[in-house]
């Protein structure tokens, strides 16, 4: 399965699937959704979502859920069961339609600082001001709000057909685009959850915002965000945040389920401490990300993990060491041949004041490009071992792979060594 396909599936499932399921249930008679059942699901979804968001310190999800609850309550209070049956209802509906996507974006783009007093106070102040705004424009006698929230060329009939005012719809579309782009960049479940939850809110508004159908859509939006919080917690526990590779806990679960035949490789970045001390921790992190990207594409059915520091592991289920060797050698060569550029600005900070920082010679093994950045070589050493009569236990296989890695380091680095201590593959110097 390609990386693009995996990313698309993670974006669509479970958020898109949950919303699709809600739409199917509401528009078919497969499982009748009574008003009582929808109300119970609505209360359970929002109560659980708010509780989990608070427990996992996600102010973003907490205040989005609070926005949806208050939006529906405002529509029910100011307009009754049919928001579009009166001028007051129109005004409240237009304001709420605009504020929902606005709050999705405002709370999502704000920096997550947990439930600290300043963070909570600023968000509560925003919601308070919005509540006052909705209350003011929803007073009887306010007749000009629709002209402010919808273009003049739209007739009242067109607005009723669209349900949602055009500016609010445009803001929602901007929200969809931003959440999709943020998900592609950060791969965070909350980004995908925000996308589908906003879609659920738009569908609720399209169905007048109050009643059985809107409540069902809003409840599905709450469930989507609830699942996103759980997925985020899982991702933090099982995935390394820096490299996005599965972490030590995921590695331990995988090796616990290995069968009789498998190979395990230990990958270590050569001279990483010296590199880190020379160029700085930020550049060291960039090196780890670069290496991790190549490990994610390892062939032979290998599953990469970051086990700590500059050390990675690759598990080859159902493979012997010789079968994994070709993929590991390809990986080693790919990393060695990859161009890694260190911005010269990082180096200049380590020079004493008064020195000519523009004429600093490159370090050993590095070259300056025409832009003044230093080109450096990053290599890895790899040790691989397989399950056998000698290494029956997985811990024994890992120790054997460690021995092979030590042999690769002692033999000059930038090479792959197998447990039998015979040189499986090598390159030039370190």
LUMBA-260355 format. One record per residue (C-alpha): residue number from 1; residue in three letters; x, y, z. Coordinates in pm, whole numbers. Layout:
<sites>
{n->NUM&res->Ala&x->X&y->Y&z->Z} .
...
</sites>
This chain:
<sites>
{n->1&res->Unk&x->0&y->0&z->0} .
{n->2&res->Unk&x->147&y->336&z->-107} .
{n->3&res->Unk&x->201&y->627&z->131} .
{n->4&res->Unk&x->-57&y->836&z->-56} .
{n->5&res->Unk&x->-315&y->560&z->-34} .
{n->6&res->Unk&x->-249&y->515&z->337} .
{n->7&res->Unk&x->-278&y->891&z->397} .
{n->8&res->Unk&x->-606&y->909&z->206} .
{n->9&res->Unk&x->-752&y->615&z->397} .
{n->10&res->Unk&x->-648&y->764&z->732} .
{n->11&res->Unk&x->-818&y->1091&z->632} .
{n->12&res->Unk&x->-1143&y->925&z->522} .
{n->13&res->Unk&x->-1165&y->671&z->804} .
{n->14&res->Unk&x->-1322&y->694&z->1053} .
{n->15&res->Unk&x->-1450&y->1053&z->1015} .
{n->16&res->Unk&x->-1588&y->1030&z->664} .
{n->17&res->Unk&x->-1723&y->681&z->726} .
{n->18&res->Unk&x->-1905&y->790&z->1043} .
{n->19&res->Unk&x->-2064&y->1086&z->867} .
{n->20&res->Unk&x->-2165&y->870&z->571} .
{n->21&res->Unk&x->-2320&y->618&z->807} .
{n->22&res->Unk&x->-2522&y->893&z->976} .
{n->23&res->Unk&x->-2650&y->1018&z->641} .
{n->24&res->Unk&x->-2750&y->666&z->535} .
{n->25&res->Unk&x->-2937&y->602&z->860} .
{n->26&res->Unk&x->-3119&y->935&z->837} .
{n->27&res->Unk&x->-3226&y->886&z->476} .
{n->28&res->Unk&x->-3319&y->517&z->488} .
{n->29&res->Unk&x->-3521&y->294&z->715} .
{n->30&res->Unk&x->-3243&y->43&z->785} .
{n->31&res->Unk&x->-3237&y->142&z->1152} .
{n->32&res->Unk&x->-3512&y->387&z->1253} .
{n->33&res->Unk&x->-3368&y->684&z->1440} .
{n->34&res->Unk&x->-3640&y->813&z->1671} .
{n->35&res->Unk&x->-3623&y->1156&z->1827} .
{n->36&res->Unk&x->-3561&y->999&z->2167} .
{n->37&res->Unk&x->-3273&y->787&z->2037} .
{n->38&res->Unk&x->-3116&y->1087&z->1862} .
{n->39&res->Unk&x->-3148&y->1302&z->2174} .
{n->40&res->Unk&x->-2987&y->1033&z->2389} .
{n->41&res->Unk&x->-2702&y->991&z->2138} .
{n->42&res->Unk&x->-2659&y->1368&z->2118} .
{n->43&res->Unk&x->-2624&y->1410&z->2495} .
{n->44&res->Unk&x->-2395&y->1107&z->2528} .
{n->45&res->Unk&x->-2169&y->1214&z->2240} .
{n->46&res->Unk&x->-2120&y->1572&z->2359} .
{n->47&res->Unk&x->-2085&y->1482&z->2727} .
{n->48&res->Unk&x->-1825&y->1214&z->2649} .
{n->49&res->Unk&x->-1647&y->1436&z->2398} .
{n->50&res->Unk&x->-1620&y->1730&z->2638} .
{n->51&res->Unk&x->-1500&y->1503&z->2918} .
{n->52&res->Unk&x->-1233&y->1335&z->2703} .
{n->53&res->Unk&x->-1118&y->1666&z->2556} .
{n->54&res->Unk&x->-1073&y->1801&z->2909} .
{n->55&res->Unk&x->-902&y->1482&z->3027} .
{n->56&res->Unk&x->-655&y->1485&z->2737} .
{n->57&res->Unk&x->-595&y->1861&z->2760} .
{n->58&res->Unk&x->-735&y->1943&z->2415} .
{n->59&res->Unk&x->-881&y->2293&z->2438} .
{n->60&res->Unk&x->-922&y->2288&z->2062} .
{n->61&res->Unk&x->-1173&y->2000&z->2062} .
{n->62&res->Unk&x->-1336&y->2113&z->2387} .
{n->63&res->Unk&x->-1427&y->2460&z->2260} .
{n->64&res->Unk&x->-1533&y->2337&z->1916} .
{n->65&res->Unk&x->-1776&y->2100&z->2088} .
{n->66&res->Unk&x->-1892&y->2381&z->2314} .
{n->67&res->Unk&x->-1949&y->2598&z->2006} .
{n->68&res->Unk&x->-2173&y->2335&z->1846} .
{n->69&res->Unk&x->-2379&y->2290&z->2162} .
{n->70&res->Unk&x->-2427&y->2663&z->2212} .
{n->71&res->Unk&x->-2508&y->2715&z->1843} .
{n->72&res->Unk&x->-2794&y->2467&z->1851} .
{n->73&res->Unk&x->-2923&y->2607&z->2180} .
{n->74&res->Unk&x->-2916&y->2959&z->2037} .
{n->75&res->Unk&x->-3116&y->2853&z->1733} .
{n->76&res->Unk&x->-3369&y->2670&z->1947} .
{n->77&res->Unk&x->-3405&y->2966&z->2185} .
{n->78&res->Unk&x->-3439&y->3247&z->1931} .
{n->79&res->Unk&x->-3632&y->3074&z->1655} .
{n->80&res->Unk&x->-3809&y->2768&z->1790} .
{n->81&res->Unk&x->-3842&y->2447&z->1588} .
{n->82&res->Unk&x->-3822&y->2626&z->1251} .
{n->83&res->Unk&x->-3539&y->2884&z->1239} .
{n->84&res->Unk&x->-3639&y->3017&z->897} .
{n->85&res->Unk&x->-4003&y->3088&z->978} .
{n->86&res->Unk&x->-3948&y->3443&z->1106} .
{n->87&res->Unk&x->-3715&y->3741&z->1071} .
{n->88&res->Unk&x->-3576&y->3674&z->1418} .
{n->89&res->Unk&x->-3514&y->3312&z->1319} .
{n->90&res->Unk&x->-3346&y->3423&z->995} .
{n->91&res->Unk&x->-3119&y->3659&z->1182} .
{n->92&res->Unk&x->-3017&y->3400&z->1443} .
{n->93&res->Unk&x->-2963&y->3136&z->1174} .
{n->94&res->Unk&x->-2747&y->3368&z->961} .
{n->95&res->Unk&x->-2532&y->3468&z->1260} .
{n->96&res->Unk&x->-2487&y->3112&z->1388} .
{n->97&res->Unk&x->-2409&y->2986&z->1036} .
{n->98&res->Unk&x->-2124&y->3236&z->1014} .
{n->99&res->Unk&x->-1989&y->3183&z->1366} .
{n->100&res->Unk&x->-1965&y->2803&z->1351} .
{n->101&res->Unk&x->-1698&y->2785&z->1074} .
{n->102&res->Unk&x->-1532&y->3096&z->1219} .
{n->103&res->Unk&x->-1492&y->2925&z->1557} .
{n->104&res->Unk&x->-1371&y->2604&z->1397} .
{n->105&res->Unk&x->-1090&y->2800&z->1237} .
{n->106&res->Unk&x->-1022&y->3027&z->1535} .
{n->107&res->Unk&x->-992&y->2743&z->1787} .
{n->108&res->Unk&x->-803&y->2517&z->1547} .
{n->109&res->Unk&x->-541&y->2771&z->1445} .
{n->110&res->Unk&x->-484&y->2899&z->1800} .
{n->111&res->Unk&x->-182&y->2748&z->1971} .
{n->112&res->Unk&x->-267&y->2459&z->2201} .
{n->113&res->Unk&x->-167&y->2551&z->2557} .
{n->114&res->Unk&x->-391&y->2320&z->2756} .
{n->115&res->Unk&x->-645&y->2434&z->3013} .
{n->116&res->Unk&x->-439&y->2717&z->3154} .
{n->117&res->Unk&x->-617&y->3024&z->3289} .
{n->118&res->Unk&x->-512&y->3262&z->3006} .
{n->119&res->Unk&x->-599&y->3005&z->2738} .
{n->120&res->Unk&x->-942&y->2927&z->2878} .
{n->121&res->Unk&x->-1020&y->3292&z->2955} .
{n->122&res->Unk&x->-945&y->3412&z->2602} .
{n->123&res->Unk&x->-1164&y->3144&z->2446} .
{n->124&res->Unk&x->-1449&y->3197&z->2688} .
{n->125&res->Unk&x->-1431&y->3572&z->2620} .
{n->126&res->Unk&x->-1465&y->3506&z->2246} .
{n->127&res->Unk&x->-1769&y->3284&z->2302} .
{n->128&res->Unk&x->-1923&y->3545&z->2537} .
{n->129&res->Unk&x->-1883&y->3823&z->2280} .
{n->130&res->Unk&x->-2033&y->3601&z->2010} .
{n->131&res->Unk&x->-2328&y->3516&z->2235} .
{n->132&res->Unk&x->-2392&y->3886&z->2290} .
{n->133&res->Unk&x->-2367&y->3944&z->1914} .
{n->134&res->Unk&x->-2626&y->3673&z->1839} .
{n->135&res->Unk&x->-2857&y->3803&z->2112} .
{n->136&res->Unk&x->-2839&y->4161&z->1983} .
{n->137&res->Unk&x->-2907&y->4087&z->1618} .
{n->138&res->Unk&x->-3182&y->3838&z->1706} .
{n->139&res->Unk&x->-3396&y->4095&z->1882} .
{n->140&res->Unk&x->-3737&y->4167&z->1728} .
{n->141&res->Unk&x->-3718&y->4455&z->1486} .
{n->142&res->Unk&x->-3373&y->4374&z->1351} .
{n->143&res->Unk&x->-3443&y->4337&z->980} .
{n->144&res->Unk&x->-3115&y->4420&z->808} .
{n->145&res->Unk&x->-2894&y->4135&z->916} .
{n->146&res->Unk&x->-2956&y->3915&z->614} .
{n->147&res->Unk&x->-2844&y->4198&z->384} .
{n->148&res->Unk&x->-2515&y->4213&z->576} .
{n->149&res->Unk&x->-2454&y->3837&z->580} .
{n->150&res->Unk&x->-2560&y->3763&z->221} .
{n->151&res->Unk&x->-2481&y->3941&z->-107} .
{n->152&res->Unk&x->-2745&y->4180&z->-226} .
{n->153&res->Unk&x->-2788&y->3996&z->-558} .
{n->154&res->Unk&x->-2924&y->3689&z->-375} .
{n->155&res->Unk&x->-3299&y->3696&z->-338} .
{n->156&res->Unk&x->-3476&y->3572&z->-27} .
{n->157&res->Unk&x->-3587&y->3268&z->-228} .
{n->158&res->Unk&x->-3228&y->3185&z->-329} .
{n->159&res->Unk&x->-3113&y->3217&z->31} .
{n->160&res->Unk&x->-3383&y->2976&z->144} .
{n->161&res->Unk&x->-3274&y->2729&z->-125} .
{n->162&res->Unk&x->-2908&y->2753&z->-16} .
{n->163&res->Unk&x->-3010&y->2744&z->352} .
{n->164&res->Unk&x->-2667&y->2868&z->460} .
{n->165&res->Unk&x->-2576&y->3231&z->375} .
{n->166&res->Unk&x->-2309&y->3257&z->108} .
{n->167&res->Unk&x->-2043&y->3424&z->330} .
{n->168&res->Unk&x->-2087&y->3148&z->589} .
{n->169&res->Unk&x->-2064&y->2883&z->318} .
{n->170&res->Unk&x->-1749&y->3045&z->180} .
{n->171&res->Unk&x->-1595&y->3047&z->527} .
{n->172&res->Unk&x->-1683&y->2680&z->568} .
{n->173&res->Unk&x->-1520&y->2597&z->234} .
{n->174&res->Unk&x->-1208&y->2782&z->347} .
{n->175&res->Unk&x->-1216&y->2572&z->663} .
{n->176&res->Unk&x->-1235&y->2249&z->461} .
{n->177&res->Unk&x->-935&y->2354&z->255} .
{n->178&res->Unk&x->-728&y->2460&z->557} .
{n->179&res->Unk&x->-802&y->2141&z->753} .
{n->180&res->Unk&x->-720&y->1923&z->452} .
{n->181&res->Unk&x->-389&y->2103&z->394} .
{n->182&res->Unk&x->-299&y->2088&z->762} .
{n->183&res->Unk&x->-370&y->1716&z->765} .
{n->184&res->Unk&x->-146&y->1660&z->463} .
{n->185&res->Unk&x->131&y->1849&z->641} .
{n->186&res->Unk&x->99&y->1729&z->1000} .
{n->187&res->Unk&x->-90&y->1397&z->964} .
{n->188&res->Unk&x->-279&y->1474&z->1286} .
{n->189&res->Unk&x->-613&y->1297&z->1352} .
{n->190&res->Unk&x->-765&y->1620&z->1490} .
{n->191&res->Unk&x->-717&y->1791&z->1152} .
{n->192&res->Unk&x->-916&y->1522&z->974} .
{n->193&res->Unk&x->-1165&y->1517&z->1262} .
{n->194&res->Unk&x->-1216&y->1894&z->1236} .
{n->195&res->Unk&x->-1276&y->1861&z->861} .
{n->196&res->Unk&x->-1550&y->1600&z->899} .
{n->197&res->Unk&x->-1701&y->1759&z->1209} .
{n->198&res->Unk&x->-1734&y->2089&z->1023} .
{n->199&res->Unk&x->-1896&y->1897&z->737} .
{n->200&res->Unk&x->-2143&y->1750&z->987} .
{n->201&res->Unk&x->-2220&y->2101&z->1117} .
{n->202&res->Unk&x->-2280&y->2228&z->763} .
{n->203&res->Unk&x->-2522&y->1941&z->698} .
{n->204&res->Unk&x->-2700&y->2020&z->1025} .
{n->205&res->Unk&x->-2737&y->2384&z->921} .
{n->206&res->Unk&x->-2857&y->2282&z->575} .
{n->207&res->Unk&x->-3136&y->2093&z->753} .
{n->208&res->Unk&x->-3241&y->2406&z->947} .
{n->209&res->Unk&x->-3008&y->2353&z->1246} .
{n->210&res->Unk&x->-3277&y->2239&z->1492} .
{n->211&res->Unk&x->-3463&y->1909&z->1513} .
{n->212&res->Unk&x->-3401&y->1538&z->1485} .
{n->213&res->Unk&x->-3190&y->1541&z->1168} .
{n->214&res->Unk&x->-2963&y->1836&z->1264} .
{n->215&res->Unk&x->-2913&y->1689&z->1611} .
{n->216&res->Unk&x->-2809&y->1358&z->1457} .
{n->217&res->Unk&x->-2553&y->1529&z->1234} .
{n->218&res->Unk&x->-2418&y->1736&z->1524} .
{n->219&res->Unk&x->-2392&y->1421&z->1738} .
{n->220&res->Unk&x->-2196&y->1250&z->1461} .
{n->221&res->Unk&x->-1966&y->1553&z->1449} .
{n->222&res->Unk&x->-1909&y->1521&z->1823} .
{n->223&res->Unk&x->-1834&y->1149&z->1788} .
{n->224&res->Unk&x->-1585&y->1224&z->1509} .
{n->225&res->Unk&x->-1397&y->1468&z->1731} .
{n->226&res->Unk&x->-1417&y->1225&z->2022} .
{n->227&res->Unk&x->-1255&y->955&z->1808} .
{n->228&res->Unk&x->-991&y->1207&z->1694} .
{n->229&res->Unk&x->-896&y->1270&z->2058} .
{n->230&res->Unk&x->-859&y->896&z->2120} .
{n->231&res->Unk&x->-658&y->853&z->1799} .
{n->232&res->Unk&x->-431&y->1140&z->1900} .
{n->233&res->Unk&x->-367&y->974&z->2235} .
{n->234&res->Unk&x->-289&y->646&z->2058} .
{n->235&res->Unk&x->-61&y->822&z->1811} .
{n->236&res->Unk&x->131&y->989&z->2092} .
{n->237&res->Unk&x->181&y->654&z->2264} .
{n->238&res->Unk&x->267&y->445&z->1959} .
{n->239&res->Unk&x->428&y->690&z->1715} .
{n->240&res->Unk&x->740&y->899&z->1746} .
{n->241&res->Unk&x->642&y->1264&z->1714} .
{n->242&res->Unk&x->972&y->1376&z->1559} .
{n->243&res->Unk&x->999&y->1117&z->1281} .
{n->244&res->Unk&x->632&y->998&z->1263} .
{n->245&res->Unk&x->760&y->639&z->1263} .
{n->246&res->Unk&x->609&y->385&z->1504} .
{n->247&res->Unk&x->779&y->411&z->1843} .
{n->248&res->Unk&x->921&y->167&z->2099} .
{n->249&res->Unk&x->580&y->57&z->2230} .
{n->250&res->Unk&x->464&y->-36&z->1880} .
{n->251&res->Unk&x->793&y->-222&z->1825} .
{n->252&res->Unk&x->742&y->-424&z->2143} .
{n->253&res->Unk&x->391&y->-524&z->2033} .
{n->254&res->Unk&x->509&y->-630&z->1687} .
{n->255&res->Unk&x->797&y->-847&z->1810} .
{n->256&res->Unk&x->567&y->-1009&z->2066} .
{n->257&res->Unk&x->358&y->-1145&z->1778} .
{n->258&res->Unk&x->641&y->-1265&z->1555} .
{n->259&res->Unk&x->632&y->-1626&z->1437} .
{n->260&res->Unk&x->917&y->-1871&z->1383} .
{n->261&res->Unk&x->1087&y->-1706&z->1084} .
{n->262&res->Unk&x->1182&y->-1336&z->1094} .
{n->263&res->Unk&x->1477&y->-1100&z->1078} .
{n->264&res->Unk&x->1545&y->-787&z->1282} .
{n->265&res->Unk&x->1781&y->-508&z->1178} .
{n->266&res->Unk&x->1921&y->-237&z->1404} .
{n->267&res->Unk&x->2005&y->91&z->1226} .
{n->268&res->Unk&x->2226&y->355&z->1385} .
{n->269&res->Unk&x->2322&y->698&z->1246} .
{n->270&res->Unk&x->2702&y->721&z->1222} .
{n->271&res->Unk&x->2878&y->985&z->1435} .
{n->272&res->Unk&x->2541&y->1133&z->1533} .
{n->273&res->Unk&x->2658&y->1274&z->1868} .
{n->274&res->Unk&x->2950&y->1452&z->1703} .
{n->275&res->Unk&x->2716&y->1580&z->1431} .
{n->276&res->Unk&x->2466&y->1696&z->1692} .
{n->277&res->Unk&x->2733&y->1876&z->1895} .
{n->278&res->Unk&x->2882&y->2039&z->1586} .
{n->279&res->Unk&x->2572&y->2162&z->1407} .
{n->280&res->Unk&x->2314&y->2184&z->1686} .
{n->281&res->Unk&x->2014&y->1985&z->1801} .
{n->282&res->Unk&x->1775&y->2132&z->1542} .
{n->283&res->Unk&x->1994&y->2012&z->1259} .
{n->284&res->Unk&x->2032&y->1678&z->1438} .
{n->285&res->Unk&x->1654&y->1647&z->1439} .
{n->286&res->Unk&x->1652&y->1720&z->1065} .
{n->287&res->Unk&x->1899&y->1434&z->1014} .
{n->288&res->Unk&x->1675&y->1195&z->1205} .
{n->289&res->Unk&x->1374&y->1302&z->999} .
{n->290&res->Unk&x->1566&y->1249&z->676} .
{n->291&res->Unk&x->1682&y->902&z->782} .
{n->292&res->Unk&x->1330&y->814&z->898} .
{n->293&res->Unk&x->1183&y->912&z->560} .
{n->294&res->Unk&x->1413&y->664&z->389} .
{n->295&res->Unk&x->1342&y->395&z->647} .
{n->296&res->Unk&x->970&y->437&z->585} .
{n->297&res->Unk&x->1031&y->331&z->223} .
{n->298&res->Unk&x->1245&y->24&z->300} .
{n->299&res->Unk&x->1164&y->-273&z->81} .
{n->300&res->Unk&x->1134&y->-642&z->151} .
{n->301&res->Unk&x->828&y->-605&z->370} .
{n->302&res->Unk&x->1029&y->-433&z->643} .
{n->303&res->Unk&x->850&y->-243&z->921} .
{n->304&res->Unk&x->1061&y->46&z->1059} .
{n->305&res->Unk&x->1049&y->180&z->1416} .
{n->306&res->Unk&x->1231&y->449&z->1609} .
{n->307&res->Unk&x->1348&y->290&z->1931} .
{n->308&res->Unk&x->1524&y->592&z->2081} .
{n->309&res->Unk&x->1792&y->849&z->2009} .
{n->310&res->Unk&x->1959&y->785&z->1674} .
{n->311&res->Unk&x->1872&y->414&z->1679} .
{n->312&res->Unk&x->1605&y->258&z->1459} .
{n->313&res->Unk&x->1483&y->-98&z->1417} .
{n->314&res->Unk&x->1340&y->-277&z->1114} .
{n->315&res->Unk&x->1140&y->-598&z->1148} .
{n->316&res->Unk&x->1113&y->-835&z->851} .
{n->317&res->Unk&x->834&y->-1086&z->931} .
{n->318&res->Unk&x->872&y->-1418&z->748} .
{n->319&res->Unk&x->1219&y->-1327&z->615} .
{n->320&res->Unk&x->1567&y->-1454&z->685} .
{n->321&res->Unk&x->1868&y->-1225&z->715} .
{n->322&res->Unk&x->1986&y->-1299&z->359} .
{n->323&res->Unk&x->1645&y->-1206&z->218} .
{n->324&res->Unk&x->1646&y->-876&z->410} .
{n->325&res->Unk&x->2005&y->-799&z->316} .
{n->326&res->Unk&x->1937&y->-658&z->-32} .
{n->327&res->Unk&x->1675&y->-417&z->99} .
{n->328&res->Unk&x->1904&y->-305&z->381} .
{n->329&res->Unk&x->2194&y->-244&z->145} .
{n->330&res->Unk&x->1967&y->-40&z->-84} .
{n->331&res->Unk&x->1859&y->159&z->220} .
{n->332&res->Unk&x->2218&y->221&z->328} .
{n->333&res->Unk&x->2317&y->341&z->-19} .
{n->334&res->Unk&x->2011&y->563&z->-53} .
{n->335&res->Unk&x->2087&y->741&z->274} .
{n->336&res->Unk&x->2456&y->779&z->183} .
{n->337&res->Unk&x->2373&y->928&z->-156} .
{n->338&res->Unk&x->2108&y->1165&z->-22} .
{n->339&res->Unk&x->2208&y->1529&z->-16} .
{n->340&res->Unk&x->2186&y->1692&z->325} .
{n->341&res->Unk&x->2238&y->2067&z->353} .
{n->342&res->Unk&x->2327&y->2249&z->674} .
{n->343&res->Unk&x->2240&y->2616&z->667} .
{n->344&res->Unk&x->2549&y->2821&z->735} .
{n->345&res->Unk&x->2357&y->3042&z->979} .
{n->346&res->Unk&x->2362&y->2759&z->1231} .
{n->347&res->Unk&x->2741&y->2733&z->1208} .
{n->348&res->Unk&x->2801&y->3106&z->1246} .
{n->349&res->Unk&x->2640&y->3107&z->1590} .
{n->350&res->Unk&x->2921&y->2887&z->1722} .
{n->351&res->Unk&x->3198&y->3126&z->1610} .
{n->352&res->Unk&x->3343&y->3389&z->1847} .
{n->353&res->Unk&x->3242&y->3749&z->1811} .
{n->354&res->Unk&x->3473&y->3952&z->1591} .
{n->355&res->Unk&x->3568&y->3664&z->1361} .
{n->356&res->Unk&x->3495&y->3671&z->991} .
{n->357&res->Unk&x->3198&y->3438&z->983} .
{n->358&res->Unk&x->3154&y->3467&z->608} .
{n->359&res->Unk&x->3491&y->3304&z->531} .
{n->360&res->Unk&x->3471&y->2997&z->747} .
{n->361&res->Unk&x->3614&y->2686&z->573} .
{n->362&res->Unk&x->3395&y->2379&z->554} .
{n->363&res->Unk&x->3438&y->2106&z->813} .
{n->364&res->Unk&x->3604&y->1783&z->722} .
{n->365&res->Unk&x->3371&y->1586&z->499} .
{n->366&res->Unk&x->3162&y->1891&z->411} .
{n->367&res->Unk&x->3148&y->2132&z->118} .
{n->368&res->Unk&x->2996&y->2476&z->84} .
{n->369&res->Unk&x->2742&y->2521&z->-190} .
{n->370&res->Unk&x->2716&y->2840&z->-394} .
{n->371&res->Unk&x->2457&y->2968&z->-146} .
{n->372&res->Unk&x->2700&y->2935&z->144} .
{n->373&res->Unk&x->2530&y->2629&z->296} .
{n->374&res->Unk&x->2739&y->2329&z->391} .
{n->375&res->Unk&x->2679&y->1994&z->221} .
{n->376&res->Unk&x->2743&y->1706&z->460} .
{n->377&res->Unk&x->2726&y->1329&z->426} .
{n->378&res->Unk&x->2498&y->1125&z->649} .
{n->379&res->Unk&x->2555&y->751&z->673} .
{n->380&res->Unk&x->2417&y->465&z->879} .
{n->381&res->Unk&x->2551&y->136&z->1009} .
{n->382&res->Unk&x->2320&y->-164&z->1015} .
{n->383&res->Unk&x->2329&y->-495&z->1197} .
{n->384&res->Unk&x->2085&y->-772&z->1110} .
{n->385&res->Unk&x->2007&y->-1110&z->1265} .
{n->386&res->Unk&x->1745&y->-1378&z->1215} .
{n->387&res->Unk&x->1561&y->-1628&z->1426} .
{n->388&res->Unk&x->1739&y->-1965&z->1433} .
{n->389&res->Unk&x->1819&y->-2261&z->1653} .
{n->390&res->Unk&x->2089&y->-2045&z->1810} .
{n->391&res->Unk&x->1863&y->-1740&z->1846} .
{n->392&res->Unk&x->1524&y->-1885&z->1937} .
{n->393&res->Unk&x->1404&y->-1600&z->2156} .
{n->394&res->Unk&x->1332&y->-1256&z->2010} .
{n->395&res->Unk&x->1554&y->-1093&z->2273} .
{n->396&res->Unk&x->1838&y->-1315&z->2155} .
{n->397&res->Unk&x->1778&y->-1204&z->1796} .
{n->398&res->Unk&x->1787&y->-838&z->1902} .
{n->399&res->Unk&x->2112&y->-894&z->2093} .
{n->400&res->Unk&x->2258&y->-1070&z->1789} .
{n->401&res->Unk&x->2156&y->-775&z->1568} .
{n->402&res->Unk&x->2324&y->-543&z->1820} .
{n->403&res->Unk&x->2643&y->-749&z->1795} .
{n->404&res->Unk&x->2630&y->-723&z->1417} .
{n->405&res->Unk&x->2579&y->-346&z->1445} .
{n->406&res->Unk&x->2881&y->-321&z->1676} .
{n->407&res->Unk&x->3080&y->-518&z->1419} .
{n->408&res->Unk&x->2971&y->-273&z->1147} .
{n->409&res->Unk&x->3084&y->19&z->1363} .
{n->410&res->Unk&x->3418&y->-143&z->1441} .
{n->411&res->Unk&x->3473&y->-228&z->1073} .
{n->412&res->Unk&x->3452&y->132&z->961} .
{n->413&res->Unk&x->3082&y->225&z->972} .
{n->414&res->Unk&x->2854&y->290&z->674} .
{n->415&res->Unk&x->2800&y->-81&z->615} .
{n->416&res->Unk&x->2560&y->-370&z->674} .
{n->417&res->Unk&x->2670&y->-668&z->882} .
{n->418&res->Unk&x->2492&y->-994&z->959} .
{n->419&res->Unk&x->2502&y->-1186&z->1282} .
{n->420&res->Unk&x->2750&y->-1446&z->1156} .
{n->421&res->Unk&x->3003&y->-1159&z->1156} .
{n->422&res->Unk&x->3079&y->-1206&z->792} .
{n->423&res->Unk&x->3083&y->-883&z->601} .
{n->424&res->Unk&x->2754&y->-878&z->414} .
{n->425&res->Unk&x->2799&y->-545&z->244} .
{n->426&res->Unk&x->3027&y->-250&z->275} .
{n->427&res->Unk&x->3121&y->81&z->123} .
{n->428&res->Unk&x->3426&y->299&z->122} .
{n->429&res->Unk&x->3533&y->486&z->432} .
{n->430&res->Unk&x->3322&y->620&z->716} .
</sites>
